[in-house]
């Protein structure tokens, strides 16, 4: 997601990590992705403030497992729908076999990494169909884009036709420490709201 749009209220994703024995090395941790009901909280210079509190939006949670080795978190792949806000429009990205790799800062206040997986073509094209005016402004060629996307698809072949239905994709993310407030909890729990950039 473009950094500017997300930093200005584009619905960050909360990454909650539990079961940590040691911030640098933990063999079995649980990871839950939440959709934040709040925009990112910034200081007067526009920097995202660490250790802020974020409420969990209802009806959105994806959980998986992982491990932390030498300060690097890696997760077991899962299928996940990421809320997406860009060009004044709400959409989603359906990523199959999504896996997270996150390099956690020694002080635990920030992290950088990426989410990689297979971007479902129907999800991709659904978004493109809804930004028709940008095709004109940016001089996109719809048939050429459609053909190129399907030509580059390299995952999840259709069992009947053999044509791939998803394409490899990776998204850079930056996270800061924070507190996640779940609807059924009375106290905030540490989490990381993440911003991403294609």
Buried (B, 14 or more C-beta within 10 A) or exposed (E): BBBEBBBEEBBBBBBBBEEBEEBBEBEEBBBBBBBBBBBBBEEEEEEBEBEBEBBBBEEBBBEBEBBBEEBBBBBEBBEBBBBBBBEEEEBBBBBBBBBBBBBBBEEBBBBBBBBBBBBBBEBBBBBBEEBEEBBEEEEEEEEEEBEEBBEEBEBBEEEEEEEBBBBBBBBEBBBBBBBBBBEEEEEBBBBBBBBBEE
